[in-house]
Protein backbone atom coordinates (compact mmCIF):
# COMPACT_ATOMS: atom_id res chain seq x y z
CA UNK A 1 0.00 0.00 0.00
CA UNK A 2 1.24 3.51 -0.68
CA UNK A 3 0.50 4.59 2.92
CA UNK A 4 -0.18 3.10 6.35
CA UNK A 5 -3.37 0.96 6.25
CA UNK A 6 -4.97 3.04 9.03
CA UNK A 7 -4.79 6.10 6.74
CA UNK A 8 -4.94 4.54 3.29
CA UNK A 9 -8.04 2.38 3.69
CA UNK A 10 -10.35 5.06 5.18
CA UNK A 11 -9.15 7.57 2.58
CA UNK A 12 -9.80 5.17 -0.33
CA UNK A 13 -13.20 4.17 0.99
CA UNK A 14 -14.15 7.82 1.47
CA UNK A 15 -12.95 8.74 -2.01
CA UNK A 16 -15.08 5.98 -3.51
CA UNK A 17 -18.12 6.71 -1.33
CA UNK A 18 -17.97 3.32 0.39
CA UNK A 19 -19.10 3.09 4.00
CA UNK A 20 -18.71 0.27 6.46
CA UNK A 21 -21.61 -1.84 7.66
CA UNK A 22 -21.55 -2.44 11.41
CA UNK A 23 -22.37 -5.93 12.63
CA UNK A 24 -25.63 -5.97 14.56
CA UNK A 25 -27.24 -8.53 16.82
CA UNK A 26 -29.80 -9.12 14.06
CA UNK A 27 -26.98 -10.01 11.63
CA UNK A 28 -25.40 -12.42 14.12
CA UNK A 29 -28.70 -14.16 14.84
CA UNK A 30 -29.47 -14.47 11.12
CA UNK A 31 -26.02 -16.01 10.51
CA UNK A 32 -26.84 -18.63 13.12
CA UNK A 33 -30.11 -19.49 11.35
CA UNK A 34 -28.57 -20.03 7.88
CA UNK A 35 -28.45 -23.44 6.25
CA UNK A 36 -24.95 -24.93 6.45
CA UNK A 37 -24.01 -24.55 2.77
CA UNK A 38 -21.02 -22.48 3.87
CA UNK A 39 -18.81 -23.31 6.86
CA UNK A 40 -16.78 -20.09 7.01
CA UNK A 41 -18.25 -17.99 9.86
CA UNK A 42 -17.15 -14.67 8.36
CA UNK A 43 -18.71 -15.52 5.00
CA UNK A 44 -21.89 -16.61 6.77
CA UNK A 45 -21.98 -13.22 8.48
CA UNK A 46 -21.64 -11.46 5.09
CA UNK A 47 -24.52 -13.59 3.77
CA UNK A 48 -26.63 -12.76 6.83
CA UNK A 49 -25.96 -9.04 6.39
CA UNK A 50 -26.94 -9.27 2.73
CA UNK A 51 -30.21 -10.95 3.69
CA UNK A 52 -31.08 -8.54 6.51
CA UNK A 53 -30.04 -5.38 4.65
CA UNK A 54 -31.16 -6.52 1.16
CA UNK A 55 -27.64 -6.10 -0.26
CA UNK A 56 -25.84 -7.56 -3.26
CA UNK A 57 -22.65 -9.53 -2.60
CA UNK A 58 -19.65 -9.43 -4.94
CA UNK A 59 -17.66 -12.66 -4.64
CA UNK A 60 -16.00 -15.42 -6.64
CA UNK A 61 -17.23 -17.94 -4.03
CA UNK A 62 -19.94 -20.03 -5.68
CA UNK A 63 -21.28 -21.26 -2.33
CA UNK A 64 -22.85 -17.82 -1.82
CA UNK A 65 -25.21 -18.69 -4.67
CA UNK A 66 -26.85 -21.37 -2.52
CA UNK A 67 -28.44 -18.65 -0.38
CA UNK A 68 -31.38 -16.43 -1.37
CA UNK A 69 -29.25 -13.33 -1.96
CA UNK A 70 -28.25 -11.42 -5.06
CA UNK A 71 -24.68 -12.35 -6.01
CA UNK A 72 -22.43 -10.76 -8.61
CA UNK A 73 -19.56 -13.07 -9.54
CA UNK A 74 -16.19 -11.38 -9.73
CA UNK A 75 -12.58 -12.42 -9.62
CA UNK A 76 -11.73 -16.06 -10.25
PyMOL Python script that loads the backbone (N, CA, C, O; Angstrom):
from pymol import cmd

cmd.read_pdbstr("""\
ATOM      1  N   UNK A   1       0.842  -1.179   0.000  1.00  0.00           N
ATOM      2  CA  UNK A   1       0.000   0.000   0.000  1.00  0.00           C
ATOM      3  C   UNK A   1       0.885   1.239   0.000  1.00  0.00           C
ATOM      4  O   UNK A   1       1.982   1.215   0.559  1.00  0.00           O
ATOM      5  N   UNK A   2       0.432   2.301  -0.607  1.00  0.00           N
ATOM      6  CA  UNK A   2       1.239   3.509  -0.675  1.00  0.00           C
ATOM      7  C   UNK A   2       1.293   4.301   0.630  1.00  0.00           C
ATOM      8  O   UNK A   2       2.038   5.276   0.725  1.00  0.00           O
ATOM      9  N   UNK A   3       0.519   3.899   1.632  1.00  0.00           N
ATOM     10  CA  UNK A   3       0.498   4.591   2.920  1.00  0.00           C
ATOM     11  C   UNK A   3       0.145   3.564   3.989  1.00  0.00           C
ATOM     12  O   UNK A   3      -0.170   2.416   3.675  1.00  0.00           O
ATOM     13  N   UNK A   4       0.200   3.978   5.248  1.00  0.00           N
ATOM     14  CA  UNK A   4      -0.183   3.096   6.355  1.00  0.00           C
ATOM     15  C   UNK A   4      -1.650   2.688   6.184  1.00  0.00           C
ATOM     16  O   UNK A   4      -2.480   3.530   5.841  1.00  0.00           O
ATOM     17  N   UNK A   5      -1.985   1.408   6.419  1.00  0.00           N
ATOM     18  CA  UNK A   5      -3.371   0.962   6.246  1.00  0.00           C
ATOM     19  C   UNK A   5      -4.395   1.803   7.019  1.00  0.00           C
ATOM     20  O   UNK A   5      -5.498   2.041   6.527  1.00  0.00           O
ATOM     21  N   UNK A   6      -4.033   2.251   8.224  1.00  0.00           N
ATOM     22  CA  UNK A   6      -4.969   3.038   9.034  1.00  0.00           C
ATOM     23  C   UNK A   6      -5.333   4.365   8.365  1.00  0.00           C
ATOM     24  O   UNK A   6      -6.385   4.931   8.658  1.00  0.00           O
ATOM     25  N   UNK A   7      -4.485   4.861   7.482  1.00  0.00           N
ATOM     26  CA  UNK A   7      -4.787   6.095   6.739  1.00  0.00           C
ATOM     27  C   UNK A   7      -5.308   5.773   5.339  1.00  0.00           C
ATOM     28  O   UNK A   7      -6.283   6.361   4.872  1.00  0.00           O
ATOM     29  N   UNK A   8      -4.641   4.834   4.686  1.00  0.00           N
ATOM     30  CA  UNK A   8      -4.941   4.543   3.291  1.00  0.00           C
ATOM     31  C   UNK A   8      -6.362   4.007   3.094  1.00  0.00           C
ATOM     32  O   UNK A   8      -7.096   4.487   2.229  1.00  0.00           O
ATOM     33  N   UNK A   9      -6.737   3.031   3.883  1.00  0.00           N
ATOM     34  CA  UNK A   9      -8.041   2.383   3.693  1.00  0.00           C
ATOM     35  C   UNK A   9      -9.198   3.360   3.918  1.00  0.00           C
ATOM     36  O   UNK A   9     -10.071   3.449   3.055  1.00  0.00           O
ATOM     37  N   UNK A  10      -9.249   4.098   5.034  1.00  0.00           N
ATOM     38  CA  UNK A  10     -10.352   5.061   5.182  1.00  0.00           C
ATOM     39  C   UNK A  10     -10.370   6.121   4.079  1.00  0.00           C
ATOM     40  O   UNK A  10     -11.441   6.522   3.624  1.00  0.00           O
ATOM     41  N   UNK A  11      -9.196   6.576   3.649  1.00  0.00           N
ATOM     42  CA  UNK A  11      -9.149   7.570   2.575  1.00  0.00           C
ATOM     43  C   UNK A  11      -9.710   7.008   1.272  1.00  0.00           C
ATOM     44  O   UNK A  11     -10.500   7.671   0.599  1.00  0.00           O
ATOM     45  N   UNK A  12      -9.302   5.785   0.912  1.00  0.00           N
ATOM     46  CA  UNK A  12      -9.796   5.171  -0.333  1.00  0.00           C
ATOM     47  C   UNK A  12     -11.297   4.925  -0.269  1.00  0.00           C
ATOM     48  O   UNK A  12     -12.012   5.186  -1.237  1.00  0.00           O
ATOM     49  N   UNK A  13     -11.771   4.427   0.853  1.00  0.00           N
ATOM     50  CA  UNK A  13     -13.203   4.174   0.992  1.00  0.00           C
ATOM     51  C   UNK A  13     -13.984   5.478   0.879  1.00  0.00           C
ATOM     52  O   UNK A  13     -15.019   5.532   0.214  1.00  0.00           O
ATOM     53  N   UNK A  14     -13.488   6.524   1.529  1.00  0.00           N
ATOM     54  CA  UNK A  14     -14.152   7.824   1.473  1.00  0.00           C
ATOM     55  C   UNK A  14     -14.160   8.393   0.069  1.00  0.00           C
ATOM     56  O   UNK A  14     -15.166   8.949  -0.372  1.00  0.00           O
ATOM     57  N   UNK A  15     -13.050   8.257  -0.637  1.00  0.00           N
ATOM     58  CA  UNK A  15     -12.949   8.745  -2.009  1.00  0.00           C
ATOM     59  C   UNK A  15     -13.955   8.046  -2.914  1.00  0.00           C
ATOM     60  O   UNK A  15     -14.518   8.660  -3.820  1.00  0.00           O
ATOM     61  N   UNK A  16     -14.179   6.760  -2.663  1.00  0.00           N
ATOM     62  CA  UNK A  16     -15.084   5.978  -3.511  1.00  0.00           C
ATOM     63  C   UNK A  16     -16.519   5.960  -2.991  1.00  0.00           C
ATOM     64  O   UNK A  16     -17.392   5.332  -3.591  1.00  0.00           O
ATOM     65  N   UNK A  17     -16.762   6.648  -1.880  1.00  0.00           N
ATOM     66  CA  UNK A  17     -18.117   6.707  -1.332  1.00  0.00           C
ATOM     67  C   UNK A  17     -18.578   5.411  -0.698  1.00  0.00           C
ATOM     68  O   UNK A  17     -19.777   5.146  -0.619  1.00  0.00           O
ATOM     69  N   UNK A  18     -17.631   4.601  -0.245  1.00  0.00           N
ATOM     70  CA  UNK A  18     -17.965   3.319   0.387  1.00  0.00           C
ATOM     71  C   UNK A  18     -17.991   3.511   1.896  1.00  0.00           C
ATOM     72  O   UNK A  18     -17.081   4.112   2.466  1.00  0.00           O
ATOM     73  N   UNK A  19     -19.029   3.003   2.538  1.00  0.00           N
ATOM     74  CA  UNK A  19     -19.105   3.091   3.996  1.00  0.00           C
ATOM     75  C   UNK A  19     -19.180   1.691   4.595  1.00  0.00           C
ATOM     76  O   UNK A  19     -19.682   0.759   3.965  1.00  0.00           O
ATOM     77  N   UNK A  20     -18.692   1.560   5.780  1.00  0.00           N
ATOM     78  CA  UNK A  20     -18.715   0.270   6.464  1.00  0.00           C
ATOM     79  C   UNK A  20     -20.118  -0.078   6.941  1.00  0.00           C
ATOM     80  O   UNK A  20     -20.968   0.794   7.126  1.00  0.00           O
ATOM     81  N   UNK A  21     -20.336  -1.359   7.132  1.00  0.00           N
ATOM     82  CA  UNK A  21     -21.611  -1.837   7.659  1.00  0.00           C
ATOM     83  C   UNK A  21     -21.342  -2.490   9.009  1.00  0.00           C
ATOM     84  O   UNK A  21     -20.752  -3.568   9.070  1.00  0.00           O
ATOM     85  N   UNK A  22     -21.767  -1.847  10.085  1.00  0.00           N
ATOM     86  CA  UNK A  22     -21.552  -2.441  11.407  1.00  0.00           C
ATOM     87  C   UNK A  22     -22.271  -3.782  11.536  1.00  0.00           C
ATOM     88  O   UNK A  22     -23.293  -4.013  10.890  1.00  0.00           O
ATOM     89  N   UNK A  23     -21.737  -4.644  12.359  1.00  0.00           N
ATOM     90  CA  UNK A  23     -22.366  -5.935  12.630  1.00  0.00           C
ATOM     91  C   UNK A  23     -23.354  -5.749  13.777  1.00  0.00           C
ATOM     92  O   UNK A  23     -22.987  -5.286  14.857  1.00  0.00           O
ATOM     93  N   UNK A  24     -24.603  -6.112  13.532  1.00  0.00           N
ATOM     94  CA  UNK A  24     -25.632  -5.968  14.558  1.00  0.00           C
ATOM     95  C   UNK A  24     -26.001  -7.334  15.141  1.00  0.00           C
ATOM     96  O   UNK A  24     -25.619  -8.381  14.618  1.00  0.00           O
ATOM     97  N   UNK A  25     -26.740  -7.289  16.219  1.00  0.00           N
ATOM     98  CA  UNK A  25     -27.239  -8.525  16.823  1.00  0.00           C
ATOM     99  C   UNK A  25     -28.150  -9.266  15.832  1.00  0.00           C
ATOM    100  O   UNK A  25     -28.142 -10.495  15.776  1.00  0.00           O
ATOM    101  N   UNK A  26     -28.917  -8.524  15.068  1.00  0.00           N
ATOM    102  CA  UNK A  26     -29.800  -9.122  14.062  1.00  0.00           C
ATOM    103  C   UNK A  26     -28.985  -9.895  13.030  1.00  0.00           C
ATOM    104  O   UNK A  26     -29.374 -10.993  12.632  1.00  0.00           O
ATOM    105  N   UNK A  27     -27.856  -9.331  12.592  1.00  0.00           N
ATOM    106  CA  UNK A  27     -26.979 -10.013  11.633  1.00  0.00           C
ATOM    107  C   UNK A  27     -26.441 -11.314  12.236  1.00  0.00           C
ATOM    108  O   UNK A  27     -26.451 -12.359  11.586  1.00  0.00           O
ATOM    109  N   UNK A  28     -25.978 -11.238  13.470  1.00  0.00           N
ATOM    110  CA  UNK A  28     -25.402 -12.419  14.124  1.00  0.00           C
ATOM    111  C   UNK A  28     -26.442 -13.530  14.284  1.00  0.00           C
ATOM    112  O   UNK A  28     -26.144 -14.702  14.055  1.00  0.00           O
ATOM    113  N   UNK A  29     -27.646 -13.162  14.671  1.00  0.00           N
ATOM    114  CA  UNK A  29     -28.695 -14.163  14.842  1.00  0.00           C
ATOM    115  C   UNK A  29     -29.095 -14.773  13.505  1.00  0.00           C
ATOM    116  O   UNK A  29     -29.356 -15.973  13.427  1.00  0.00           O
ATOM    117  N   UNK A  30     -29.145 -13.964  12.456  1.00  0.00           N
ATOM    118  CA  UNK A  30     -29.475 -14.470  11.123  1.00  0.00           C
ATOM    119  C   UNK A  30     -28.401 -15.441  10.644  1.00  0.00           C
ATOM    120  O   UNK A  30     -28.720 -16.470  10.049  1.00  0.00           O
ATOM    121  N   UNK A  31     -27.123 -15.125  10.898  1.00  0.00           N
ATOM    122  CA  UNK A  31     -26.022 -16.015  10.505  1.00  0.00           C
ATOM    123  C   UNK A  31     -26.184 -17.382  11.163  1.00  0.00           C
ATOM    124  O   UNK A  31     -25.900 -18.411  10.549  1.00  0.00           O
ATOM    125  N   UNK A  32     -26.635 -17.387  12.397  1.00  0.00           N
ATOM    126  CA  UNK A  32     -26.841 -18.632  13.120  1.00  0.00           C
ATOM    127  C   UNK A  32     -27.960 -19.463  12.519  1.00  0.00           C
ATOM    128  O   UNK A  32     -27.942 -20.690  12.610  1.00  0.00           O
ATOM    129  N   UNK A  33     -28.935 -18.802  11.905  1.00  0.00           N
ATOM    130  CA  UNK A  33     -30.111 -19.493  11.346  1.00  0.00           C
ATOM    131  C   UNK A  33     -29.911 -20.004   9.915  1.00  0.00           C
ATOM    132  O   UNK A  33     -30.762 -20.724   9.394  1.00  0.00           O
ATOM    133  N   UNK A  34     -28.795 -19.637   9.279  1.00  0.00           N
ATOM    134  CA  UNK A  34     -28.573 -20.025   7.882  1.00  0.00           C
ATOM    135  C   UNK A  34     -28.352 -21.525   7.733  1.00  0.00           C
ATOM    136  O   UNK A  34     -27.801 -22.179   8.619  1.00  0.00           O
ATOM    137  N   UNK A  35     -28.793 -22.059   6.589  1.00  0.00           N
ATOM    138  CA  UNK A  35     -28.452 -23.441   6.250  1.00  0.00           C
ATOM    139  C   UNK A  35     -26.935 -23.552   6.154  1.00  0.00           C
ATOM    140  O   UNK A  35     -26.255 -22.566   5.870  1.00  0.00           O
ATOM    141  N   UNK A  36     -26.409 -24.737   6.387  1.00  0.00           N
ATOM    142  CA  UNK A  36     -24.949 -24.927   6.446  1.00  0.00           C
ATOM    143  C   UNK A  36     -24.327 -25.224   5.079  1.00  0.00           C
ATOM    144  O   UNK A  36     -23.554 -26.172   4.940  1.00  0.00           O
ATOM    145  N   UNK A  37     -24.665 -24.415   4.074  1.00  0.00           N
ATOM    146  CA  UNK A  37     -24.006 -24.550   2.775  1.00  0.00           C
ATOM    147  C   UNK A  37     -22.561 -24.073   2.868  1.00  0.00           C
ATOM    148  O   UNK A  37     -21.681 -24.564   2.161  1.00  0.00           O
ATOM    149  N   UNK A  38     -22.337 -23.112   3.747  1.00  0.00           N
ATOM    150  CA  UNK A  38     -21.018 -22.485   3.866  1.00  0.00           C
ATOM    151  C   UNK A  38     -20.553 -22.620   5.308  1.00  0.00           C
ATOM    152  O   UNK A  38     -21.299 -22.299   6.233  1.00  0.00           O
ATOM    153  N   UNK A  39     -19.321 -23.094   5.507  1.00  0.00           N
ATOM    154  CA  UNK A  39     -18.808 -23.310   6.863  1.00  0.00           C
ATOM    155  C   UNK A  39     -17.967 -22.168   7.401  1.00  0.00           C
ATOM    156  O   UNK A  39     -17.636 -22.162   8.587  1.00  0.00           O
ATOM    157  N   UNK A  40     -17.609 -21.198   6.564  1.00  0.00           N
ATOM    158  CA  UNK A  40     -16.778 -20.086   7.008  1.00  0.00           C
ATOM    159  C   UNK A  40     -17.649 -19.082   7.771  1.00  0.00           C
ATOM    160  O   UNK A  40     -18.566 -18.503   7.189  1.00  0.00           O
ATOM    161  N   UNK A  41     -17.376 -18.865   9.072  1.00  0.00           N
ATOM    162  CA  UNK A  41     -18.250 -17.993   9.859  1.00  0.00           C
ATOM    163  C   UNK A  41     -18.272 -16.547   9.370  1.00  0.00           C
ATOM    164  O   UNK A  41     -19.309 -15.889   9.459  1.00  0.00           O
ATOM    165  N   UNK A  42     -17.164 -16.043   8.859  1.00  0.00           N
ATOM    166  CA  UNK A  42     -17.155 -14.673   8.361  1.00  0.00           C
ATOM    167  C   UNK A  42     -18.008 -14.569   7.092  1.00  0.00           C
ATOM    168  O   UNK A  42     -18.770 -13.614   6.935  1.00  0.00           O
ATOM    169  N   UNK A  43     -17.885 -15.532   6.203  1.00  0.00           N
ATOM    170  CA  UNK A  43     -18.710 -15.524   4.996  1.00  0.00           C
ATOM    171  C   UNK A  43     -20.184 -15.660   5.349  1.00  0.00           C
ATOM    172  O   UNK A  43     -21.032 -15.030   4.716  1.00  0.00           O
ATOM    173  N   UNK A  44     -20.496 -16.465   6.338  1.00  0.00           N
ATOM    174  CA  UNK A  44     -21.892 -16.614   6.772  1.00  0.00           C
ATOM    175  C   UNK A  44     -22.423 -15.288   7.313  1.00  0.00           C
ATOM    176  O   UNK A  44     -23.596 -14.966   7.126  1.00  0.00           O
ATOM    177  N   UNK A  45     -21.572 -14.526   7.977  1.00  0.00           N
ATOM    178  CA  UNK A  45     -21.978 -13.217   8.480  1.00  0.00           C
ATOM    179  C   UNK A  45     -22.248 -12.255   7.319  1.00  0.00           C
ATOM    180  O   UNK A  45     -23.206 -11.484   7.367  1.00  0.00           O
ATOM    181  N   UNK A  46     -21.416 -12.294   6.282  1.00  0.00           N
ATOM    182  CA  UNK A  46     -21.641 -11.463   5.094  1.00  0.00           C
ATOM    183  C   UNK A  46     -22.978 -11.835   4.451  1.00  0.00           C
ATOM    184  O   UNK A  46     -23.744 -10.955   4.057  1.00  0.00           O
ATOM    185  N   UNK A  47     -23.256 -13.123   4.346  1.00  0.00           N
ATOM    186  CA  UNK A  47     -24.522 -13.587   3.770  1.00  0.00           C
ATOM    187  C   UNK A  47     -25.698 -13.105   4.617  1.00  0.00           C
ATOM    188  O   UNK A  47     -26.705 -12.642   4.081  1.00  0.00           O
ATOM    189  N   UNK A  48     -25.569 -13.214   5.925  1.00  0.00           N
ATOM    190  CA  UNK A  48     -26.633 -12.755   6.827  1.00  0.00           C
ATOM    191  C   UNK A  48     -26.869 -11.263   6.671  1.00  0.00           C
ATOM    192  O   UNK A  48     -28.017 -10.821   6.633  1.00  0.00           O
ATOM    193  N   UNK A  49     -25.800 -10.479   6.579  1.00  0.00           N
ATOM    194  CA  UNK A  49     -25.960  -9.037   6.388  1.00  0.00           C
ATOM    195  C   UNK A  49     -26.661  -8.744   5.063  1.00  0.00           C
ATOM    196  O   UNK A  49     -27.517  -7.862   4.991  1.00  0.00           O
ATOM    197  N   UNK A  50     -26.301  -9.476   4.027  1.00  0.00           N
ATOM    198  CA  UNK A  50     -26.939  -9.272   2.726  1.00  0.00           C
ATOM    199  C   UNK A  50     -28.440  -9.565   2.814  1.00  0.00           C
ATOM    200  O   UNK A  50     -29.251  -8.842   2.235  1.00  0.00           O
ATOM    201  N   UNK A  51     -28.800 -10.607   3.528  1.00  0.00           N
ATOM    202  CA  UNK A  51     -30.214 -10.949   3.692  1.00  0.00           C
ATOM    203  C   UNK A  51     -30.960  -9.879   4.480  1.00  0.00           C
ATOM    204  O   UNK A  51     -32.013  -9.406   4.054  1.00  0.00           O
ATOM    205  N   UNK A  52     -30.412  -9.503   5.622  1.00  0.00           N
ATOM    206  CA  UNK A  52     -31.083  -8.544   6.506  1.00  0.00           C
ATOM    207  C   UNK A  52     -31.179  -7.163   5.860  1.00  0.00           C
ATOM    208  O   UNK A  52     -32.208  -6.496   5.962  1.00  0.00           O
ATOM    209  N   UNK A  53     -30.106  -6.739   5.198  1.00  0.00           N
ATOM    210  CA  UNK A  53     -30.036  -5.381   4.646  1.00  0.00           C
ATOM    211  C   UNK A  53     -30.427  -5.302   3.170  1.00  0.00           C
ATOM    212  O   UNK A  53     -30.395  -4.226   2.574  1.00  0.00           O
ATOM    213  N   UNK A  54     -30.798  -6.445   2.581  1.00  0.00           N
ATOM    214  CA  UNK A  54     -31.155  -6.523   1.160  1.00  0.00           C
ATOM    215  C   UNK A  54     -30.027  -5.966   0.283  1.00  0.00           C
ATOM    216  O   UNK A  54     -30.234  -5.057  -0.520  1.00  0.00           O
ATOM    217  N   UNK A  55     -28.836  -6.532   0.457  1.00  0.00           N
ATOM    218  CA  UNK A  55     -27.643  -6.095  -0.259  1.00  0.00           C
ATOM    219  C   UNK A  55     -27.207  -7.131  -1.287  1.00  0.00           C
ATOM    220  O   UNK A  55     -27.547  -8.309  -1.179  1.00  0.00           O
ATOM    221  N   UNK A  56     -26.463  -6.687  -2.272  1.00  0.00           N
ATOM    222  CA  UNK A  56     -25.843  -7.564  -3.263  1.00  0.00           C
ATOM    223  C   UNK A  56     -24.425  -7.869  -2.810  1.00  0.00           C
ATOM    224  O   UNK A  56     -23.727  -6.985  -2.314  1.00  0.00           O
ATOM    225  N   UNK A  57     -23.995  -9.115  -2.976  1.00  0.00           N
ATOM    226  CA  UNK A  57     -22.647  -9.526  -2.599  1.00  0.00           C
ATOM    227  C   UNK A  57     -21.811  -9.741  -3.859  1.00  0.00           C
ATOM    228  O   UNK A  57     -22.255 -10.391  -4.804  1.00  0.00           O
ATOM    229  N   UNK A  58     -20.607  -9.194  -3.864  1.00  0.00           N
ATOM    230  CA  UNK A  58     -19.649  -9.428  -4.941  1.00  0.00           C
ATOM    231  C   UNK A  58     -18.641 -10.447  -4.439  1.00  0.00           C
ATOM    232  O   UNK A  58     -17.938 -10.191  -3.462  1.00  0.00           O
ATOM    233  N   UNK A  59     -18.559 -11.604  -5.095  1.00  0.00           N
ATOM    234  CA  UNK A  59     -17.664 -12.661  -4.637  1.00  0.00           C
ATOM    235  C   UNK A  59     -17.404 -13.666  -5.754  1.00  0.00           C
ATOM    236  O   UNK A  59     -18.249 -13.859  -6.629  1.00  0.00           O
ATOM    237  N   UNK A  60     -16.238 -14.306  -5.725  1.00  0.00           N
ATOM    238  CA  UNK A  60     -16.003 -15.424  -6.641  1.00  0.00           C
ATOM    239  C   UNK A  60     -16.426 -16.760  -6.015  1.00  0.00           C
ATOM    240  O   UNK A  60     -16.338 -17.803  -6.662  1.00  0.00           O
ATOM    241  N   UNK A  61     -16.879 -16.729  -4.772  1.00  0.00           N
ATOM    242  CA  UNK A  61     -17.230 -17.939  -4.028  1.00  0.00           C
ATOM    243  C   UNK A  61     -18.615 -18.426  -4.440  1.00  0.00           C
ATOM    244  O   UNK A  61     -19.620 -17.796  -4.109  1.00  0.00           O
ATOM    245  N   UNK A  62     -18.671 -19.532  -5.155  1.00  0.00           N
ATOM    246  CA  UNK A  62     -19.937 -20.029  -5.682  1.00  0.00           C
ATOM    247  C   UNK A  62     -20.891 -20.535  -4.610  1.00  0.00           C
ATOM    248  O   UNK A  62     -22.084 -20.679  -4.877  1.00  0.00           O
ATOM    249  N   UNK A  63     -20.400 -20.807  -3.406  1.00  0.00           N
ATOM    250  CA  UNK A  63     -21.282 -21.257  -2.334  1.00  0.00           C
ATOM    251  C   UNK A  63     -22.274 -20.172  -1.923  1.00  0.00           C
ATOM    252  O   UNK A  63     -23.346 -20.479  -1.400  1.00  0.00           O
ATOM    253  N   UNK A  64     -21.925 -18.906  -2.155  1.00  0.00           N
ATOM    254  CA  UNK A  64     -22.851 -17.821  -1.820  1.00  0.00           C
ATOM    255  C   UNK A  64     -24.143 -17.960  -2.622  1.00  0.00           C
ATOM    256  O   UNK A  64     -25.209 -17.554  -2.160  1.00  0.00           O
ATOM    257  N   UNK A  65     -24.050 -18.526  -3.809  1.00  0.00           N
ATOM    258  CA  UNK A  65     -25.213 -18.689  -4.671  1.00  0.00           C
ATOM    259  C   UNK A  65     -26.241 -19.672  -4.145  1.00  0.00           C
ATOM    260  O   UNK A  65     -27.347 -19.743  -4.681  1.00  0.00           O
ATOM    261  N   UNK A  66     -25.909 -20.429  -3.118  1.00  0.00           N
ATOM    262  CA  UNK A  66     -26.852 -21.374  -2.524  1.00  0.00           C
ATOM    263  C   UNK A  66     -27.828 -20.688  -1.561  1.00  0.00           C
ATOM    264  O   UNK A  66     -28.776 -21.304  -1.073  1.00  0.00           O
ATOM    265  N   UNK A  67     -27.579 -19.412  -1.301  1.00  0.00           N
ATOM    266  CA  UNK A  67     -28.435 -18.653  -0.384  1.00  0.00           C
ATOM    267  C   UNK A  67     -29.316 -17.696  -1.188  1.00  0.00           C
ATOM    268  O   UNK A  67     -28.954 -17.312  -2.300  1.00  0.00           O
ATOM    269  N   UNK A  68     -30.459 -17.311  -0.639  1.00  0.00           N
ATOM    270  CA  UNK A  68     -31.383 -16.434  -1.374  1.00  0.00           C
ATOM    271  C   UNK A  68     -30.956 -14.966  -1.337  1.00  0.00           C
ATOM    272  O   UNK A  68     -31.681 -14.106  -0.835  1.00  0.00           O
ATOM    273  N   UNK A  69     -29.764 -14.698  -1.878  1.00  0.00           N
ATOM    274  CA  UNK A  69     -29.249 -13.334  -1.960  1.00  0.00           C
ATOM    275  C   UNK A  69     -28.838 -13.060  -3.402  1.00  0.00           C
ATOM    276  O   UNK A  69     -28.610 -13.982  -4.186  1.00  0.00           O
ATOM    277  N   UNK A  70     -28.748 -11.780  -3.734  1.00  0.00           N
ATOM    278  CA  UNK A  70     -28.246 -11.420  -5.061  1.00  0.00           C
ATOM    279  C   UNK A  70     -26.727 -11.456  -5.012  1.00  0.00           C
ATOM    280  O   UNK A  70     -26.105 -10.843  -4.145  1.00  0.00           O
ATOM    281  N   UNK A  71     -26.139 -12.184  -5.955  1.00  0.00           N
ATOM    282  CA  UNK A  71     -24.684 -12.345  -6.008  1.00  0.00           C
ATOM    283  C   UNK A  71     -24.181 -11.921  -7.380  1.00  0.00           C
ATOM    284  O   UNK A  71     -24.737 -12.311  -8.406  1.00  0.00           O
ATOM    285  N   UNK A  72     -23.126 -11.121  -7.387  1.00  0.00           N
ATOM    286  CA  UNK A  72     -22.431 -10.762  -8.613  1.00  0.00           C
ATOM    287  C   UNK A  72     -21.087 -11.463  -8.558  1.00  0.00           C
ATOM    288  O   UNK A  72     -20.307 -11.230  -7.635  1.00  0.00           O
ATOM    289  N   UNK A  73     -20.803 -12.322  -9.535  1.00  0.00           N
ATOM    290  CA  UNK A  73     -19.558 -13.071  -9.540  1.00  0.00           C
ATOM    291  C   UNK A  73     -18.433 -12.165 -10.029  1.00  0.00           C
ATOM    292  O   UNK A  73     -18.573 -11.480 -11.042  1.00  0.00           O
ATOM    293  N   UNK A  74     -17.355 -12.166  -9.323  1.00  0.00           N
ATOM    294  CA  UNK A  74     -16.189 -11.383  -9.728  1.00  0.00           C
ATOM    295  C   UNK A  74     -14.936 -12.183  -9.421  1.00  0.00           C
ATOM    296  O   UNK A  74     -14.993 -13.184  -8.706  1.00  0.00           O
ATOM    297  N   UNK A  75     -13.844 -11.763  -9.941  1.00  0.00           N
ATOM    298  CA  UNK A  75     -12.575 -12.416  -9.622  1.00  0.00           C
ATOM    299  C   UNK A  75     -12.360 -13.683 -10.404  1.00  0.00           C
ATOM    300  O   UNK A  75     -12.381 -13.677 -11.635  1.00  0.00           O
ATOM    301  N   UNK A  76     -12.155 -14.761  -9.697  1.00  0.00           N
ATOM    302  CA  UNK A  76     -11.734 -16.057 -10.254  1.00  0.00           C
ATOM    303  C   UNK A  76     -12.573 -16.515 -11.416  1.00  0.00           C
ATOM    304  O   UNK A  76     -12.325 -17.584 -11.974  1.00  0.00           O
TER     305      UNK A  76
END
""", "prot")
cmd.dss("prot")
cmd.show_as("cartoon", "prot")
cmd.util.cbc("prot")
cmd.orient("prot")
